[in-house]
Amino acid sequence: MVSKMSDSSNSDLHEEPESFVIEKQAQRRIFKIIVIGDSNVGKTCLTYRFCSSKFPDKTEATIGVDFRERTVNVEGEQIKLQLWDTAGQERFRKSMVQHYYRNVHAIVFVYDVTKMSSFENMPGWIGECDQHNLNRDIPRILVGNKCDEKDKIAVNTNLAQKFADSYNMPLFETSAKDDEKANHVDAIFMTLAHKLKNAKPMMPPYLTNHSRNFNTVQLGDSLQKRGLERARAEERNDSCSC
């Protein structure tokens, strides 16, 4: 399902594709934000909450890519945010992965605070972005979702914050389901919108190695795990009673 705000059009725009980075009539810039993480961490619910201001009545596993967009006002400028939510399961992602990582302006990494494995897989998702040539200067945010399930929380804030700090990312803990935390969801994407407003236009990354097989990305590379290991080590040191 696509949540799309209507934009007026005229004959000057008739022959131009909808995905044009600049809409001539309103001089509106469009930014592509990808939402990444394991299956069932709530990626679709987060994008739906932001674009529709409510929790979806029914959710199913994403097959391929879900696409939504919302136009926001940032310091007097109308900016359109395109949110790309991909399937977390590898078998659904293979055919879409190259298109998904093309012309990205910002990244939202999502884990489930009640499921430690989804947090432990974060270095792998970061590594996949690196392997698809997404520059570390691209704005990134780490999001712990489902924090309304307080009795089931497995990933504490201290551990998540240390991991986020190791990658120079802000951390947001929220719940797409809880109406009282809806402002937190808005804050995630509005934080990116403010960062992107001052960003220079990005050119599509030119991949010189066309023979590279992007369908065999090795998640969990030892280099990418260092941030998680460092966060765990710091947490152990903080809790030491000696």
C-alpha atoms as an extended CHARMM CRD file, in Angstrom:
* protein
*
       242  EXT
         1         1  MET       CA              0.0000000000        0.0000000000        0.0000000000  PROA      1               0.0000000000
         2         2  VAL       CA              1.2710000000        3.4330000000       -0.9210000000  PROA      2               0.0000000000
         3         3  SER       CA              0.4190000000        6.5050000000        1.1130000000  PROA      3               0.0000000000
         4         4  LYS       CA              0.8860000000        9.3540000000       -1.3340000000  PROA      4               0.0000000000
         5         5  MET       CA              0.0520000000       12.9900000000       -0.8320000000  PROA      5               0.0000000000
         6         6  SER       CA             -1.4500000000       14.6350000000       -3.8960000000  PROA      6               0.0000000000
         7         7  ASP       CA              0.6130000000       17.1620000000       -5.8240000000  PROA      7               0.0000000000
         8         8  SER       CA             -0.8750000000       19.6140000000       -8.3280000000  PROA      8               0.0000000000
         9         9  SER       CA              0.4420000000       19.2900000000      -11.8580000000  PROA      9               0.0000000000
        10        10  ASN       CA              0.4120000000       21.2490000000      -15.1120000000  PROA      10              0.0000000000
        11        11  SER       CA              1.4170000000       20.7760000000      -18.7220000000  PROA      11              0.0000000000
        12        12  ASP       CA              5.0510000000       21.5530000000      -17.9120000000  PROA      12              0.0000000000
        13        13  LEU       CA              5.2120000000       18.3490000000      -15.8630000000  PROA      13              0.0000000000
        14        14  HSD       CA              3.1710000000       16.1590000000      -18.1960000000  PROA      14              0.0000000000
        15        15  GLU       CA              6.0690000000       14.3350000000      -19.8290000000  PROA      15              0.0000000000
        16        16  GLU       CA              8.2980000000       13.9970000000      -16.7630000000  PROA      16              0.0000000000
        17        17  PRO       CA              8.3890000000       10.8350000000      -14.6170000000  PROA      17              0.0000000000
        18        18  GLU       CA              6.9950000000       10.9730000000      -11.0790000000  PROA      18              0.0000000000
        19        19  SER       CA             10.3530000000        9.9640000000       -9.6530000000  PROA      19              0.0000000000
        20        20  PHE       CA             12.0220000000       13.1660000000      -10.8740000000  PROA      20              0.0000000000
        21        21  VAL       CA             14.2900000000       14.5120000000       -8.1280000000  PROA      21              0.0000000000
        22        22  ILE       CA             13.0540000000       18.0850000000       -8.6390000000  PROA      22              0.0000000000
        23        23  GLU       CA              9.4030000000       18.8850000000       -9.2660000000  PROA      23              0.0000000000
        24        24  LYS       CA              9.5910000000       22.0490000000      -11.3410000000  PROA      24              0.0000000000
        25        25  GLN       CA              6.2630000000       23.5460000000      -10.3210000000  PROA      25              0.0000000000
        26        26  ALA       CA              6.9230000000       23.6490000000       -6.5810000000  PROA      26              0.0000000000
        27        27  GLN       CA             10.7100000000       23.2490000000       -6.6970000000  PROA      27              0.0000000000
        28        28  ARG       CA             10.1790000000       20.3940000000       -4.2740000000  PROA      28              0.0000000000
        29        29  ARG       CA             13.1210000000       18.1730000000       -3.5270000000  PROA      29              0.0000000000
        30        30  ILE       CA             12.6230000000       14.4390000000       -3.1170000000  PROA      30              0.0000000000
        31        31  PHE       CA             14.7650000000       12.3160000000       -0.8310000000  PROA      31              0.0000000000
        32        32  LYS       CA             14.8990000000        8.5280000000       -0.7430000000  PROA      32              0.0000000000
        33        33  ILE       CA             15.1000000000        6.9460000000        2.7190000000  PROA      33              0.0000000000
        34        34  ILE       CA             15.5480000000        3.1880000000        3.0470000000  PROA      34              0.0000000000
        35        35  VAL       CA             14.3370000000        1.3090000000        6.1250000000  PROA      35              0.0000000000
        36        36  ILE       CA             16.4100000000       -1.7700000000        6.9410000000  PROA      36              0.0000000000
        37        37  GLY       CA             16.2750000000       -4.6060000000        9.4550000000  PROA      37              0.0000000000
        38        38  ASP       CA             15.2160000000       -8.1870000000       10.1080000000  PROA      38              0.0000000000
        39        39  SER       CA             11.7420000000       -9.4810000000        9.3390000000  PROA      39              0.0000000000
        40        40  ASN       CA              8.9940000000       -8.6930000000       11.8500000000  PROA      40              0.0000000000
        41        41  VAL       CA             10.7910000000       -5.8110000000       13.5700000000  PROA      41              0.0000000000
        42        42  GLY       CA              8.0430000000       -3.3840000000       12.5000000000  PROA      42              0.0000000000
        43        43  LYS       CA              9.5840000000       -1.5560000000        9.5360000000  PROA      43              0.0000000000
        44        44  THR       CA              6.3160000000       -1.4100000000        7.6100000000  PROA      44              0.0000000000
        45        45  CYS       CA              4.4010000000       -0.2660000000       10.6880000000  PROA      45              0.0000000000
        46        46  LEU       CA              6.8780000000        2.5720000000       11.2770000000  PROA      46              0.0000000000
        47        47  THR       CA              6.5850000000        3.9060000000        7.7260000000  PROA      47              0.0000000000
        48        48  TYR       CA              2.8030000000        3.4860000000        7.7970000000  PROA      48              0.0000000000
        49        49  ARG       CA              2.5350000000        5.3430000000       11.1030000000  PROA      49              0.0000000000
        50        50  PHE       CA              4.6140000000        8.2460000000        9.7480000000  PROA      50              0.0000000000
        51        51  CYS       CA              2.7660000000        8.5390000000        6.4380000000  PROA      51              0.0000000000
        52        52  SER       CA             -0.7800000000        7.7700000000        7.6280000000  PROA      52              0.0000000000
        53        53  SER       CA             -0.6240000000        8.9010000000       11.2810000000  PROA      53              0.0000000000
        54        54  LYS       CA             -2.0390000000        5.5900000000       12.4620000000  PROA      54              0.0000000000
        55        55  PHE       CA             -1.1190000000        1.9580000000       13.0380000000  PROA      55              0.0000000000
        56        56  PRO       CA             -2.1400000000       -0.3820000000       10.1950000000  PROA      56              0.0000000000
        57        57  ASP       CA             -5.2430000000       -2.4780000000       10.8800000000  PROA      57              0.0000000000
        58        58  LYS       CA             -3.6070000000       -5.5130000000        9.3280000000  PROA      58              0.0000000000
        59        59  THR       CA              0.0360000000       -6.2950000000        8.6640000000  PROA      59              0.0000000000
        60        60  GLU       CA              1.6400000000       -8.9810000000        6.5360000000  PROA      60              0.0000000000
        61        61  ALA       CA              5.2400000000       -9.8160000000        5.7520000000  PROA      61              0.0000000000
        62        62  THR       CA              6.6380000000       -7.4910000000        3.0940000000  PROA      62              0.0000000000
        63        63  ILE       CA              7.3490000000       -9.2350000000       -0.1970000000  PROA      63              0.0000000000
        64        64  GLY       CA              9.8480000000       -7.2310000000       -2.2180000000  PROA      64              0.0000000000
        65        65  VAL       CA              9.5580000000       -3.5300000000       -1.3820000000  PROA      65              0.0000000000
        66        66  ASP       CA              6.8740000000       -1.3780000000        0.2370000000  PROA      66              0.0000000000
        67        67  PHE       CA              6.9000000000        2.2510000000       -0.8670000000  PROA      67              0.0000000000
        68        68  ARG       CA              5.3210000000        5.2260000000        0.8770000000  PROA      68              0.0000000000
        69        69  GLU       CA              5.8650000000        8.9540000000        0.7570000000  PROA      69              0.0000000000
        70        70  ARG       CA              4.9860000000       12.0710000000        2.6890000000  PROA      70              0.0000000000
        71        71  THR       CA              5.6310000000       15.7450000000        2.0910000000  PROA      71              0.0000000000
        72        72  VAL       CA              6.8550000000       17.6840000000        5.1240000000  PROA      72              0.0000000000
        73        73  ASN       CA              7.6120000000       21.3330000000        5.8080000000  PROA      73              0.0000000000
        74        74  VAL       CA             11.1510000000       21.9910000000        6.9750000000  PROA      74              0.0000000000
        75        75  GLU       CA             11.9190000000       25.6190000000        7.7570000000  PROA      75              0.0000000000
        76        76  GLY       CA              9.5480000000       26.8380000000        5.0730000000  PROA      76              0.0000000000
        77        77  GLU       CA             10.5880000000       24.3480000000        2.4010000000  PROA      77              0.0000000000
        78        78  GLN       CA              8.3280000000       21.5320000000        1.2120000000  PROA      78              0.0000000000
        79        79  ILE       CA             10.3550000000       18.3120000000        1.0820000000  PROA      79              0.0000000000
        80        80  LYS       CA              9.0710000000       14.9630000000       -0.0950000000  PROA      80              0.0000000000
        81        81  LEU       CA             10.3560000000       11.9090000000        1.7680000000  PROA      81              0.0000000000
        82        82  GLN       CA             10.1500000000        8.6000000000       -0.0790000000  PROA      82              0.0000000000
        83        83  LEU       CA             10.3100000000        5.6650000000        2.3380000000  PROA      83              0.0000000000
        84        84  TRP       CA             11.4740000000        2.3370000000        0.9390000000  PROA      84              0.0000000000
        85        85  ASP       CA             10.8040000000       -0.6290000000        3.1890000000  PROA      85              0.0000000000
        86        86  THR       CA             12.3350000000       -3.8890000000        2.0170000000  PROA      86              0.0000000000
        87        87  ALA       CA             11.5780000000       -7.4620000000        3.0100000000  PROA      87              0.0000000000
        88        88  GLY       CA             13.8700000000       -8.7050000000        5.7570000000  PROA      88              0.0000000000
        89        89  GLN       CA             13.8630000000      -12.2390000000        4.3840000000  PROA      89              0.0000000000
        90        90  GLU       CA             16.6700000000      -12.8920000000        1.9120000000  PROA      90              0.0000000000
        91        91  ARG       CA             14.4880000000      -14.9310000000       -0.4710000000  PROA      91              0.0000000000
        92        92  PHE       CA             12.2190000000      -11.9180000000       -1.0220000000  PROA      92              0.0000000000
        93        93  ARG       CA             15.0510000000       -9.4030000000       -1.3240000000  PROA      93              0.0000000000
        94        94  LYS       CA             17.3350000000      -10.8840000000       -3.9640000000  PROA      94              0.0000000000
        95        95  SER       CA             15.4500000000       -9.5880000000       -6.9990000000  PROA      95              0.0000000000
        96        96  MET       CA             15.0970000000       -6.0750000000       -5.5490000000  PROA      96              0.0000000000
        97        97  VAL       CA             18.3770000000       -5.4380000000       -3.7780000000  PROA      97              0.0000000000
        98        98  GLN       CA             20.1700000000       -3.4820000000       -6.5210000000  PROA      98              0.0000000000
        99        99  HSD       CA             17.2320000000       -1.1130000000       -7.0690000000  PROA      99              0.0000000000
       100       100  TYR       CA             16.7270000000       -0.7160000000       -3.3470000000  PROA      100             0.0000000000
       101       101  TYR       CA             20.2340000000        0.5760000000       -2.6760000000  PROA      101             0.0000000000
       102       102  ARG       CA             20.3170000000        2.9580000000       -5.6420000000  PROA      102             0.0000000000
       103       103  ASN       CA             20.2980000000        6.7570000000       -5.0850000000  PROA      103             0.0000000000
       104       104  VAL       CA             19.8190000000        6.5510000000       -1.3190000000  PROA      104             0.0000000000
       105       105  HSD       CA             19.8620000000        9.7600000000        0.7290000000  PROA      105             0.0000000000
       106       106  ALA       CA             19.3390000000        8.3950000000        4.2600000000  PROA      106             0.0000000000
       107       107  ILE       CA             19.0640000000        5.0900000000        6.1430000000  PROA      107             0.0000000000
       108       108  VAL       CA             16.9410000000        3.9280000000        9.0790000000  PROA      108             0.0000000000
       109       109  PHE       CA             18.1550000000        0.7360000000       10.7710000000  PROA      109             0.0000000000
       110       110  VAL       CA             15.3840000000       -0.9660000000       12.7730000000  PROA      110             0.0000000000
       111       111  TYR       CA             15.5790000000       -3.6970000000       15.4100000000  PROA      111             0.0000000000
       112       112  ASP       CA             13.0000000000       -5.1700000000       17.7840000000  PROA      112             0.0000000000
       113       113  VAL       CA             13.7970000000       -4.3130000000       21.4180000000  PROA      113             0.0000000000
       114       114  THR       CA             12.1580000000       -7.5940000000       22.4780000000  PROA      114             0.0000000000
       115       115  LYS       CA             14.3220000000       -9.7230000000       20.1720000000  PROA      115             0.0000000000
       116       116  MET       CA             18.0750000000       -9.6780000000       20.8200000000  PROA      116             0.0000000000
       117       117  SER       CA             18.8970000000      -11.4430000000       17.5510000000  PROA      117             0.0000000000
       118       118  SER       CA             17.4490000000       -8.5430000000       15.5350000000  PROA      118             0.0000000000
       119       119  PHE       CA             19.8470000000       -6.2050000000       17.3530000000  PROA      119             0.0000000000
       120       120  GLU       CA             22.7980000000       -8.5600000000       16.9590000000  PROA      120             0.0000000000
       121       121  ASN       CA             22.1640000000       -8.6070000000       13.2030000000  PROA      121             0.0000000000
       122       122  MET       CA             22.5820000000       -4.8290000000       12.9180000000  PROA      122             0.0000000000
       123       123  PRO       CA             26.3050000000       -5.0220000000       12.0150000000  PROA      123             0.0000000000
       124       124  GLY       CA             25.3480000000       -7.2360000000        9.0940000000  PROA      124             0.0000000000
       125       125  TRP       CA             22.8130000000       -4.7320000000        7.7790000000  PROA      125             0.0000000000
       126       126  ILE       CA             25.3450000000       -1.9300000000        8.1440000000  PROA      126             0.0000000000
       127       127  GLY       CA             27.8550000000       -4.0790000000        6.2960000000  PROA      127             0.0000000000
       128       128  GLU       CA             25.4020000000       -4.6690000000        3.4670000000  PROA      128             0.0000000000
       129       129  CYS       CA             25.0000000000       -0.9130000000        3.0400000000  PROA      129             0.0000000000
       130       130  ASP       CA             28.7720000000       -0.5360000000        2.9180000000  PROA      130             0.0000000000
       131       131  GLN       CA             29.0510000000       -3.2610000000        0.2850000000  PROA      131             0.0000000000
       132       132  HSD       CA             26.5660000000       -1.3900000000       -1.8630000000  PROA      132             0.0000000000
       133       133  ASN       CA             28.7210000000        1.7320000000       -1.7280000000  PROA      133             0.0000000000
       134       134  LEU       CA             26.5080000000        3.7850000000        0.5660000000  PROA      134             0.0000000000
       135       135  ASN       CA             28.8100000000        6.4590000000        1.9140000000  PROA      135             0.0000000000
       136       136  ARG       CA             29.1490000000        6.7190000000        5.6980000000  PROA      136             0.0000000000
       137       137  ASP       CA             28.3620000000       10.4440000000        5.3200000000  PROA      137             0.0000000000
       138       138  ILE       CA             24.7740000000        9.5370000000        4.4350000000  PROA      138             0.0000000000
       139       139  PRO       CA             22.5490000000       10.3260000000        7.4610000000  PROA      139             0.0000000000
       140       140  ARG       CA             21.7680000000        7.1780000000        9.4680000000  PROA      140             0.0000000000
       141       141  ILE       CA             19.5130000000        6.5070000000       12.4450000000  PROA      141             0.0000000000
       142       142  LEU       CA             19.1900000000        3.4580000000       14.6920000000  PROA      142             0.0000000000
       143       143  VAL       CA             15.6450000000        2.6610000000       15.8420000000  PROA      143             0.0000000000
       144       144  GLY       CA             14.5440000000        0.2400000000       18.5470000000  PROA      144             0.0000000000
       145       145  ASN       CA             10.8880000000       -0.5650000000       17.8760000000  PROA      145             0.0000000000
       146       146  LYS       CA              8.1590000000       -2.2120000000       20.0160000000  PROA      146             0.0000000000
       147       147  CYS       CA              9.2000000000       -0.5160000000       23.2510000000  PROA      147             0.0000000000
       148       148  ASP       CA              5.5490000000       -0.6370000000       24.3350000000  PROA      148             0.0000000000
       149       149  GLU       CA              6.1560000000       -4.3050000000       25.2490000000  PROA      149             0.0000000000
       150       150  LYS       CA              7.9900000000       -3.3590000000       28.4240000000  PROA      150             0.0000000000
       151       151  ASP       CA              7.8220000000       -6.8110000000       30.0230000000  PROA      151             0.0000000000
       152       152  LYS       CA              9.5770000000       -8.3900000000       27.0370000000  PROA      152             0.0000000000
       153       153  ILE       CA             12.4590000000       -5.9540000000       26.4650000000  PROA      153             0.0000000000
       154       154  ALA       CA             15.6950000000       -7.8280000000       25.7300000000  PROA      154             0.0000000000
       155       155  VAL       CA             17.8900000000       -5.0110000000       24.3830000000  PROA      155             0.0000000000
       156       156  ASN       CA             18.4980000000       -2.3650000000       27.0340000000  PROA      156             0.0000000000
       157       157  THR       CA             18.9780000000        1.2760000000       26.1460000000  PROA      157             0.0000000000
       158       158  ASN       CA             22.5420000000        1.4290000000       27.4420000000  PROA      158             0.0000000000
       159       159  LEU       CA             23.7320000000       -1.3310000000       25.0940000000  PROA      159             0.0000000000
       160       160  ALA       CA             21.8800000000        0.1380000000       22.1150000000  PROA      160             0.0000000000
       161       161  GLN       CA             23.2140000000        3.6390000000       22.7860000000  PROA      161             0.0000000000
       162       162  LYS       CA             26.8200000000        2.4460000000       22.9230000000  PROA      162             0.0000000000
       163       163  PHE       CA             26.3590000000        0.6000000000       19.6450000000  PROA      163             0.0000000000
       164       164  ALA       CA             24.7720000000        3.6530000000       18.0120000000  PROA      164             0.0000000000
       165       165  ASP       CA             27.6070000000        5.8490000000       19.2850000000  PROA      165             0.0000000000
       166       166  SER       CA             30.1940000000        3.5000000000       17.7830000000  PROA      166             0.0000000000
       167       167  TYR       CA             28.6650000000        4.1870000000       14.3580000000  PROA      167             0.0000000000
       168       168  ASN       CA             27.9360000000        7.8800000000       14.9990000000  PROA      168             0.0000000000
       169       169  MET       CA             24.1920000000        7.3430000000       14.7470000000  PROA      169             0.0000000000
       170       170  PRO       CA             21.4460000000        8.8240000000       16.9300000000  PROA      170             0.0000000000
       171       171  LEU       CA             19.2720000000        6.2590000000       18.7230000000  PROA      171             0.0000000000
       172       172  PHE       CA             15.4800000000        6.3840000000       18.8940000000  PROA      172             0.0000000000
       173       173  GLU       CA             13.4030000000        3.9540000000       20.9380000000  PROA      173             0.0000000000
       174       174  THR       CA              9.7370000000        3.9780000000       20.0120000000  PROA      174             0.0000000000
       175       175  SER       CA              6.6000000000        2.0210000000       19.2350000000  PROA      175             0.0000000000
       176       176  ALA       CA              4.7230000000        2.2640000000       15.9620000000  PROA      176             0.0000000000
       177       177  LYS       CA              1.7220000000        0.6980000000       17.7020000000  PROA      177             0.0000000000
       178       178  ASP       CA              1.4190000000        2.9840000000       20.7320000000  PROA      178             0.0000000000
       179       179  ASP       CA             -0.4810000000        6.1940000000       19.9110000000  PROA      179             0.0000000000
       180       180  GLU       CA              1.2470000000        7.9830000000       22.7870000000  PROA      180             0.0000000000
       181       181  LYS       CA              4.6090000000        7.4070000000       21.1220000000  PROA      181             0.0000000000
       182       182  ALA       CA              3.5220000000        8.5230000000       17.6540000000  PROA      182             0.0000000000
       183       183  ASN       CA              5.5100000000       11.7340000000       18.0700000000  PROA      183             0.0000000000
       184       184  HSD       CA              8.6440000000        9.6280000000       18.4780000000  PROA      184             0.0000000000
       185       185  VAL       CA              8.0400000000        8.0600000000       15.0670000000  PROA      185             0.0000000000
       186       186  ASP       CA              7.5950000000       11.4960000000       13.5050000000  PROA      186             0.0000000000
       187       187  ALA       CA             10.7980000000       12.6400000000       15.1980000000  PROA      187             0.0000000000
       188       188  ILE       CA             12.7850000000        9.8680000000       13.5030000000  PROA      188             0.0000000000
       189       189  PHE       CA             11.9450000000       10.9670000000        9.9900000000  PROA      189             0.0000000000
       190       190  MET       CA             11.8050000000       14.6880000000       10.7480000000  PROA      190             0.0000000000
       191       191  THR       CA             15.3330000000       14.4670000000       12.1520000000  PROA      191             0.0000000000
       192       192  LEU       CA             16.4270000000       13.0700000000        8.8050000000  PROA      192             0.0000000000
       193       193  ALA       CA             14.3930000000       15.6840000000        6.9230000000  PROA      193             0.0000000000
       194       194  HSD       CA             16.2290000000       18.4970000000        8.7100000000  PROA      194             0.0000000000
       195       195  LYS       CA             19.5850000000       16.8920000000        7.9250000000  PROA      195             0.0000000000
       196       196  LEU       CA             18.6490000000       16.3410000000        4.2970000000  PROA      196             0.0000000000
       197       197  LYS       CA             17.3730000000       19.8890000000        3.8010000000  PROA      197             0.0000000000
       198       198  ASN       CA             20.9150000000       21.1850000000        3.9580000000  PROA      198             0.0000000000
       199       199  ALA       CA             22.3880000000       18.2990000000        1.9880000000  PROA      199             0.0000000000
       200       200  LYS       CA             23.8430000000       18.8130000000       -1.4480000000  PROA      200             0.0000000000
       201       201  PRO       CA             22.1480000000       16.9800000000       -4.3380000000  PROA      201             0.0000000000
       202       202  MET       CA             23.5560000000       13.5010000000       -4.6590000000  PROA      202             0.0000000000
       203       203  MET       CA             24.6700000000       11.9670000000       -7.9360000000  PROA      203             0.0000000000
       204       204  PRO       CA             23.9060000000        8.2740000000       -8.4710000000  PROA      204             0.0000000000
       205       205  PRO       CA             26.9230000000        6.2600000000       -7.3340000000  PROA      205             0.0000000000
       206       206  TYR       CA             28.8650000000        4.9110000000      -10.2900000000  PROA      206             0.0000000000
       207       207  LEU       CA             29.7320000000        1.2580000000       -9.8150000000  PROA      207             0.0000000000
       208       208  THR       CA             32.8950000000        0.3920000000      -11.6980000000  PROA      208             0.0000000000
       209       209  ASN       CA             32.7730000000       -3.2930000000      -10.8470000000  PROA      209             0.0000000000
       210       210  HSD       CA             29.7530000000       -4.4250000000      -12.8580000000  PROA      210             0.0000000000
       211       211  SER       CA             30.5640000000       -8.0840000000      -12.3690000000  PROA      211             0.0000000000
       212       212  ARG       CA             30.0740000000       -7.8770000000       -8.6180000000  PROA      212             0.0000000000
       213       213  ASN       CA             27.4550000000      -10.2940000000       -7.3240000000  PROA      213             0.0000000000
       214       214  PHE       CA             25.2540000000       -8.3320000000       -4.9420000000  PROA      214             0.0000000000
       215       215  ASN       CA             23.0850000000      -11.3640000000       -4.1880000000  PROA      215             0.0000000000
       216       216  THR       CA             25.8090000000      -13.0310000000       -2.1360000000  PROA      216             0.0000000000
       217       217  VAL       CA             26.4040000000      -10.3910000000        0.5050000000  PROA      217             0.0000000000
       218       218  GLN       CA             27.9760000000      -11.9370000000        3.5750000000  PROA      218             0.0000000000
       219       219  LEU       CA             26.1620000000      -10.6080000000        6.6250000000  PROA      219             0.0000000000
       220       220  GLY       CA             27.9420000000      -10.5860000000        9.9580000000  PROA      220             0.0000000000
       221       221  ASP       CA             31.4310000000       -9.8240000000        8.6660000000  PROA      221             0.0000000000
       222       222  SER       CA             33.9240000000       -9.7530000000       11.5330000000  PROA      222             0.0000000000
       223       223  LEU       CA             34.8680000000       -6.1520000000       10.7960000000  PROA      223             0.0000000000
       224       224  GLN       CA             31.2560000000       -5.0410000000       11.1080000000  PROA      224             0.0000000000
       225       225  LYS       CA             30.7900000000       -6.9660000000       14.3620000000  PROA      225             0.0000000000
       226       226  ARG       CA             33.3810000000       -4.8650000000       16.1310000000  PROA      226             0.0000000000
       227       227  GLY       CA             30.8930000000       -2.1140000000       16.9360000000  PROA      227             0.0000000000
       228       228  LEU       CA             28.5360000000       -4.5830000000       18.6040000000  PROA      228             0.0000000000
       229       229  GLU       CA             31.3730000000       -6.2700000000       20.5030000000  PROA      229             0.0000000000
       230       230  ARG       CA             32.6870000000       -2.8900000000       21.6490000000  PROA      230             0.0000000000
       231       231  ALA       CA             29.2370000000       -1.8970000000       22.9120000000  PROA      231             0.0000000000
       232       232  ARG       CA             28.9420000000       -5.1560000000       24.8400000000  PROA      232             0.0000000000
       233       233  ALA       CA             32.4100000000       -4.7300000000       26.3620000000  PROA      233             0.0000000000
       234       234  GLU       CA             31.6370000000       -1.1890000000       27.4970000000  PROA      234             0.0000000000
       235       235  GLU       CA             28.3520000000       -2.3390000000       29.0180000000  PROA      235             0.0000000000
       236       236  ARG       CA             30.1730000000       -5.0350000000       31.0260000000  PROA      236             0.0000000000
       237       237  ASN       CA             32.6970000000       -2.4790000000       32.2550000000  PROA      237             0.0000000000
       238       238  ASP       CA             29.9210000000       -0.1030000000       33.3080000000  PROA      238             0.0000000000
       239       239  SER       CA             28.2070000000       -2.8210000000       35.3280000000  PROA      239             0.0000000000
       240       240  CYS       CA             31.3990000000       -3.9880000000       37.0850000000  PROA      240             0.0000000000
       241       241  SER       CA             31.1470000000       -3.5970000000       40.8820000000  PROA      241             0.0000000000
       242       242  CYS       CA             34.8790000000       -3.5340000000       41.4750000000  PROA      242             0.0000000000
